[in-house]
Amino acid sequence: MSDNSHILTYLINEIPDPAYSQYQAVANGDIRRAIADGCEHILRTLANMPPKSVSAELRFVYDPNGDRFDKQTRLNLFVQISAANKGLAKSFDRLLRSGLLSRFYSLKKFKDTGFAKKDLPIQCSIVRREDFVQPLYTPNFNHKIPDCYYTITSFAIDERNDYLTLDRVLDSVDEPVVISIKVTPEDISRQLFAHTAYLARLGSINRSWDDEYLEDFNNFDYSDNQSDRFNNFREKLKPLTRRDPLADDMSRQQRRFHETLRQPHLRFNIDILTKTEATARLIGSVVAESAFAEGSYRLMFDKVCSEDTAEIESSRNNENLESSDSLNGFDVQDYSDLRGLTGVATVEELLGIFKLPVASFASPFCIRKNTDPKFVDPKDLIVLGYDQKAQVGNDSPIPRGVHIDVSKKHLSIFGLPGFGKSTCVINILLQLFQRNIPFIVFESAKTEYRVLKTFKKQRL
């Protein structure tokens, strides 16, 4: 994509509550499915565009400092569209602002997405899992056997991914984190040709030059002599090479993978940028496990240059990916074209990762749910309780309650006997007392005694 591409950035600072009645109505009762359909619509639209003409990126920007009191402002989501021309940019702007996702997310146009890459020097990337397997026999026994077999698997997606596990983990992280999930249409005709040739090579390993003639040769006597001497001779003929059962296993596995290569593909970049390698490994594994099942991924680590360009030294973006962990000492030059498949995938494989988060019955830790009350400075609040995060050991739960100005007008408390109405009133009066706000209590002698006893302890 050219440097003068048209870039559109949208900010999302709250996520939808799946129990919200308005959302339930427009989603026919299944909000999570409707949001997944909206993300899939974007991916399929991209997959049918010309290669490298447009890209879409989901970016999670976590700032541990944020608002010192409002913990739900630490995580912001960005959707960024980069198009080669103004027409494509305008089309995707309409898709986002009027499409399926616009019913559940408020997308506000934005310019700055936060941290520069040069401020976060450690990068963890998520790619398809590839392996190099040692054959059972060496080429000495069969000249068609390679030094190693190459295997690559499709992503197994986790359709339940809502990124709430990521939200919980980020709540305890004390350094900035940027998670970038970028996809763009890609032409994989070269990789398709290379993989077809690889399948043909696997199929030829256990097939000798006379396999196709053996059946006719064993059932026809060219000499018209039916003596046992010739029959015994024919039964003892064997192929000249040793068969490797592992080659058949590799062929069956790769044939299933090959079926997906004729579908439209997207090149993906899934990067986690942090300041320390330990945090990069943690967040990388959380993101990967949230989106993919069965371990069908691999984590790769790189460093961001500290130069003015601040470009990423990502060997994954180079199709000749090399890593000492994956090579295992094998010579893999014959698989250079195939190794480019680690960074491309079908739409179906990316449905687990290219997805916007959805809330649950509990409030998120780092981002606001649309039904959560807006944050109010605790100094201006009569605190009635705290978010559920207090139950999981969080040191700074978010206070919830009534604004002092609202409580000046009228406040009613209803409940069954023994459910804490008097205790709630005493709590409110105690906070008024601490703020030097005068009040008068009209209540029975029993409750009045409890009130006086509480304030006596406060004075002491």
N, C-alpha and C positions, 0 to 999 in steps of 0.2 A: 504494500500500500504506500502511496506517495506521501511525502512529508507534508504537503499542503492539504491533507485529507480534512474533511469536515468532521468535527468532534462535537458530540452532544453528551452532556453529563447531567444526571438526575440524582437528587438526594432523596433517600428514604430514611426517616428518623423514627418511625414506629411501624410495628408489624401487626397483622390482623389477629383478632380474637376469633377462633373458629366457632365460639358459642354466641357470637354477636348476632342478634336476630335479623338485622338488615342484611348482613352478609349471608346468613342462612337462606334468606329469601331469594337473593340473586344467584346463589350457587345451587339451588334446588336441594339444599340440605347437606351438601358435601363440599365444604370450603377447601379442604386440602386437595381434593381431586380437581376442583376448578382452577386452583392456583398452579397445580402441576400441568394442567392442560394449557394454561397461559404461557408457561415457560417452554413447553414443548412446541407451541406455535412459533415462538421466536426462533428456536433451533431449526425447525423445518423450513422456515422462511430463509434463514441464513444458508442452509444446505443447498437450496435451489438457486442461490446467487452465483455469479461468475467467481471463479477462484480468486481469493484475496481482494475482492472488491469492497468488502464491508466486514466489520468485526463487532462483536458484542462482548462486553465485559461486566461481570459482577465483582464489585470490590468491597470487602469488609475492612473498615478502618477502625482500629481499637486504640483509644487514647486512655491510659490508666489514670491520668490526671483529671481530664475533663472538668465537669463541675464538681467541686469538692463535696457538695451535699447531694446533688441529684445524680445518683449512680447510674441511672438509666439513660444517661447521655454519653456514656463512654464509647459506645459502639454505633457507628453510622454506616449505612449501606449506600452504595453508589451503583448506578447502572450507566455505563458509558457506551456510546455508539460511535464508531469511527468509520466513515464512508468515503469512497474515492471521489464522489461528486455530490453536489448539493441536492440533486433529485433523490438519490438513495437515502441521504440523511433525512430529508423531509418525509420520505415514506416510512422510515423506522420511527421517526418522531410521532407520526400518526398512529402507528401500531402500538407504541407504548402508552401514549396519552389517551387513546380511545379504545384500546384492545381489552382483552380479558383481564389482564393484571390491574388495569386502572380502576376496576370495581373494588379492589381490596387494598391497594397501596396508593398513597399520595406521592406522586413524583414531582419534585420541585427542581427546576433547572438550577444548576450549580456550576461554579467555575473551578474552585480549588478543592481537590480531594485529600488534602492533608499532607502527610509526610512524603518527603522526597526519597527516592530509592537509595540515594547515597547515604542517608541517615540510618538506614537499616542494612548493614553489610552482609548479613547471613541470609541465604535463600535456600528454601527446601521446595523441591518440585515433585509433583506426583505424575507418574507416567504409567503406561501399561506394563504389566509384568512380562519380561522376556527371560528365557533361560537357555543355557548351553549345556547339553547333556552328552556325556562321554559314551561312545558306542560300546557294545559288548565285545566286539572284535576289532582288531586293528586292520588297516588297509592291506597288511600282508596276507590276510585270509580272504579278503575281497577288495579288489582295487577300487570298487565303487563306493565303499564306505568312507565318509568324510572324517576329518579329525574330530568333529563334534557335530551334534545335531542342534538345530535352532528351533526353539518353540516360542510362540507368542500367543497370549490368550486375550479374549475379549473381556471388557469390564463387566462384572456382575453387579448390577445396581441394587441399591437398597431404597425401595420406593417409600419407606417410612421416614426418610431423612427430613427433618425439620430444622436442623442446625441448633436445637436447644442444648445439646451436649456441648457444642462449641461455646455457647453463651455461658454455660455454667463454668467451664474451664477458664475462659477469659476473665471471669470475675475474680479469680485469684492470681492473675498474671500482673506483674508490676512493671512491664515495659511495653512500648508500643508494638503493635502487630498489624501488618497489612496482608490481606488474603486476596489474591487476584485470580479470577477464573475467566479466561478469555478464549473465545472461539471464533474461527473464521473459516469460510469454505475453502476446500483444498482439492486439488486434482491428484489422485493417487494412481494414475494409469501406470506409471513406472514401477511402483511397488506391486501393483497387481500382476504385471508381467513377470517381475522377479519371483513373486510367490508362486505363480503358475509353473515357472521353470523349476522351482524348488520341489514342488509336489511331484513333478515328473522325475526328478532325480531320486526322490525317496522311493518312488514306485519301481525304479529300475534296479535298486540295490539287490533285491532278492529275486530278480528275474535274470536268468542266464541266456546266452545266445541261442540255445536249443530248446528253450521252454515251449515255444509255440509249435515245435515239431515233434515233441516227445510223444504226445498222445497218438498221432498218426503212426509214428515209427514203432511204437509198442503194439499196435494192433494190425500191422500189415507186414507180411513176409515177402520181401522183394525177390527172394531166391527160389520160391516155390518148393523150398525144402523145409519140411516141418519137423526136422530132427530136434531133439532136446538140446543139442550142442548150440544151435543158434538162439533158441529161446532163452537159455540160461545166460547167453552173452548179452542179449538185449535187456534182461532184467537187472543186470549189474551196472548199466549205464547211469551215471549220476551227473548233476550239474558240476561245473568246474569250480564254482565259488561257494563259500560258506554263507548260509543265510543268517541274517541278523534280525531276530524277532523285534528288537527295539525299533527298527526302521518301519515296520508295519504299524507299530503303536504311534510313532510320530506322524505317519501318513494319515491315519484315521483322525488324529487330533487336529492336524492342520487342515484337513479337508473340511471339517466343521467350521473352522475359523475362516477358510477361504470363501465360504458361502456369503459372508458379510461384506466382502471386499467389493462386490459389484453395486452396493448401495452408496448413496451420496455420503461423503465423509467431511468431517470438520477437523481442522487442526486446532488442538487445545493447548493452552498454557495454564497450568494450575500451580501457582507460586505462593509461597508463604515467606514474607520478609520480616525479619526480626533483628535484634541486636546481638543475641547470643545463640549459639548452636543448640543448647539444651532446650530453649523455648521453641526454636524452629522444629526440632524433632517432635516435641510434644504436640504443638498445634498441627503439624503436618500429619501425624498419626490420627489425631482427632478428626480432622477434616476428611481424611481418606476412609477411616472406618465408618464415619457417618454416611458417606455417599456410596461406598463400594462394599460388596460382600465377598466372602470366600478368598480374601487376600489377593484379589486380582489386580494389584497395583504394586508399584515400587517407589520408594522415596529416594530422591537424588539430592545431593547437597552441592551448592556452589557458593561463590562469593561475589558480591557486587563490587565493581571497580571503584576506587576512590578518586578517579580522575574527574575532570570537569564534565565529561560526557555521562558519567555514572551509568554506563551500559552494563547489562548483566552478562557475565561470562557463563552463559548457560549452554553447556554442551548438548543439552537436550534439544535446543533449537537447531543445532547442527545435526543433520540426519545421520552422520557418521558418529553416533554416540559411542563413547568408550568409557568404561569404568572397570577398575580392577576387581570390584566386587562381582560384576556380571560376567567378565571374561574368563575368570578362573584359569588363566594361563593358556587358553585355547587361541589358535589363530583363526580369526573370524572375518578375514578380509572378503571371503566369498559371500558374506551376508550383509555387506555394507548397504545395499539397497533395501533389504528387508528391515534393517534397524530403524529406518524412518517411520515404520508403522507404530512405534512406541508413542508417538505424539499425535496420532490421528485416531478418530473413532467415529462411529455412526451416531445418529441422533439418539437411538435407543440406549446406547451405552453412556451417554452424557446426561440422561434424565435425572440421575441420582445426584449429580454434582452441580449442574447448572439449574439451581432452584433457589427461590427466595425463601427465607425462614418464615415459619408460622408459629404463633404462640400456642399455649395450652391453657388449662384452667388456672395455672399459677402464673404470676407475673415474671417476665424475663429479668435477668440480673443486670444486663448491660445496655438494654434498649427498651424503649417504652412499648407496651401493648396499647392498642387504640382505645381499649376500655379502661385503662388505668387512669386514676385521677392525675391531673397535672401536678407537677411538683410545686410545693409551697415551702418557703423558708421556714424551718422549725421554729424560729423566733416569732413568727406570725401565726402559729398554729396551736390549737388546742388538741394535743395528741390523744387519739383514742386507741391507737394500736400501731402495729408494724406489719410490713409485708411478710409473706410466708417465708422469705429468705432467712428470717430470724430463727426459724426452726431447723435450719441446716448448718448452724454454727457461724453465720456471717457476722463479722464484728461490727458492721455499720449498716443495719437494716434501714429501709426507707420508712420514715414516720408517715402515718396517715391520720387525718383528723378533720377538724372544722376550723376554718379561718376565724380569727378573733373578731373581725368586723361582722361576720355572719352571726356569731354567737350573741352579739349585742341585741339582736332583734328578737329572736325566739328560737328555742331549742326544746324539742320533746324527745323523750326516751321511752320506748315501749318494750315490754318483755314479760314473760311469765314469772311468777314468784320464784325467787331463788336463782335467777339467771344472771344476776350481776347489775341490776339497774342502780341500786344504791351505791355499789362500789364504783360504777362509772361516774355517778354524780360527784362522789367524793374526789375522784381523780380530777374531774374538771375544776372543782372548787380549789383543790390544791394547786393546780397550775395558775388559776386566777390569783391566788394568794402569792405565789412566787413572783408574779408580774406586778404586784401591788395594785391589782384591780379590785375595787370594793365590791362586795356582794352581800346579800341577805339570805338567810336560810329559813324557810318555813317547813318544818317537818316534825314528826313524832319525837318523843323524848329519847327513844332508843336510837334512832338515827342521829339525832343531835349529839348524843353522847359519843357515838362513833366518830362524828365529825370533829368534835372538840378534842378527842383523844388523838386523832391523826395530826391535827395542827399543833398539839402540845409536843409531839415527837419531832415535828419539823423545827420548832423553836429550839429544842434541845440540841 
